[in-house]
Amino acid sequence: MTTPFISVHDLSKDFDGTRVLNNVSFEIPEGEIIGVIGRSGSGKSVLMHLLRGIEEPPTRGSVVYHVAACDTCEHMDVQSTAGGKCPHCNGTLVATDVDIWDEKSDGMRSRVMRRTAIMFQRTFALYGDDRVIENVLHALDDINYPQEHAINRAADLIDQVQLSHRMMHIARDLSGGEKQRVVLARQLAKNPAMLFADEPTGTLDRETARLVHEMLIGAAKKNTMGMVVTSHFSQVIEDIANRAILLVDGEIAKIGSPKEVIRSFVKDFHEMEESAPPELGEKILSARDVTKRYISVDRGVVKAVNVVTFDVARKEIFGIIGKSGAGKTTLSGIIAGIIEPTSGEMNIRIGEDWVDMTKPGIKERGRAKEYIGLLHQEYDLYPHRTVLDNLTDAIGLAFPKELAMRKALITLRMAGFTEEKSREILNRYPGELSSGERHRVALAQVLIHEPRLVILDEPTGTMDPITKQDVKHSILHARDEMDETFIVVSHDLDFVKDTCDRVALMRGGKIIRMGKTDEVLASLNEEEQSSVG
């Protein structure tokens, strides 16, 4: 039989004379993921706090941790390790039972709590002005992790929660789901024996929630960690838990397999879950009545972009097509923040904020430009610098050497190289690569800045069909691996058809047609096809 890690006996809690938790008893074996489900107000969060030992003590009952405590230092582990040697001081691990709400166990209680971690639904306990990797380094510093190994450990944790492509982002500029994954990385830095996750994905869209669920399951397996997850959505419990508890009005109504418990839960209560979202994410770019006028000596007032309105969703590959002079390049320059429009709005979503690219200043266009990547058709790699240097110090990214190599390898994989090929080309020069490989390195040079949105200006140029396929696959790979969003400006209709989800056809500075790629391209007459493509 699996060794119990936590034993809960007759746990009750009153608030102002009202009983919110009543005679709750159960055990959590070592390494088990247990889900607690129930309607809002059923007592889930109160139970979570009592299990963790935070806020006020219970009215009655006990929460006992069965642990193995080192007889020499402060280290503590699960009880199945009792009799072994402490990994820190080589002392002996002694079996000990700790009732965390017993006043006599105060010293042991603090040791137990250091081996537990908690993450809440929306309380993002992050250093908002610091980068993702700095946030994780702070967590390692809190537990006195050896500084000489901290960078690699932080990078490992970020990789574990699949945020390597956001490593250098400022925390406040992350989406809700990404912030939650940074919180998870920070909690995992404590190497907890038990993680408490209280409604960890309650406000996230279903796709993002599923990703966080996968992170939690993977973390539990990798770290041999137990977990208690609360939710009022049955899918969360079904996705994550080995066993489930149904709470009704502060009492355990059923305990058993997730499917059994969920059946009891939905028998009298039907959840109001949203319908399944589309494959693409939320809106990330919103252009409204964008106009750019130039004064030309021979042509007078030229409306290069003329009252253009469109939206782009996260992870969408959005094409802009049109003949030369249609306004494609000017529009892409406005999106990138390098051309200021005459009027209109160009809003981009950064984290959970909307930033207007038409407004100057470090809190508006200056803030957003950092998260927009632009790859010109005439991209340049430094010919006398290696691929590693082209991806780091040649473009002004100050990484420690070990982190630079790691980050470069991660980004090359995001751009479509295999692990083996990434290592193989790292110390090569651009002249030693094929044209397709050079293009993917140039894409990696953009991606290493961790953009939210990438604008590709004529990405295929005069490439041969095989190289075009390489570029297509690198874009699709980056979209899948990095949640990347692309705007592709191109006259290559075959490439657009193979790559883009939607397309906008421009003529005379206006968008004259916009929709699904196949539908727009099928509507082009022979003259339009020849002029555009």
Secondary structure, 3 states (H helix, E strand, C coil): CCCEEEEEEEEEEEECCEEEEEEEEEEEECCCEEEEECCCCCCHHHHHHHHHCCCCCCCEEEEEEEEEEECCCCCEEEHHHCCCECCCCCCEEEEEEEECCCHHHHHHHHHHHHCEEEECCCCCCCCCCCEHHHHHHHHHHHCCCCHHHHHHHHHHHHHHCCCHHHCCCEHHHCCHHHHHHHHHHHHHCCCCCEEEEECCCCCCCHHHHHHHHHHHHHHHHHCCCEEEEEECCHHHHHHHCCEEEEEECCEEEEEECHHHHHHHHHHCCCCCCCCCCCCCCCEEEEEEEEEEEEEECCCEEEEEEEEEEEEEECCCEEEEECCCCCCHHHHHHHHHCCCCCCEEEEEEEECCEEEECCCCCCCCHHHHHCCEEEECCCCCCCCCCCHHHHHCHHHCCCCCHHHHHHHHHHHHHHCCCCHHHHHHHCCCCHHHCCHHHHHHHHHHHHHCCCCCEEEEECCCCCCCHHHHHHHHHHHHHHHHHHCCEEEEECCCHHHHHHHCCEEEEEECCEEEEEEEHHHHHHHCCHHHHHHHC
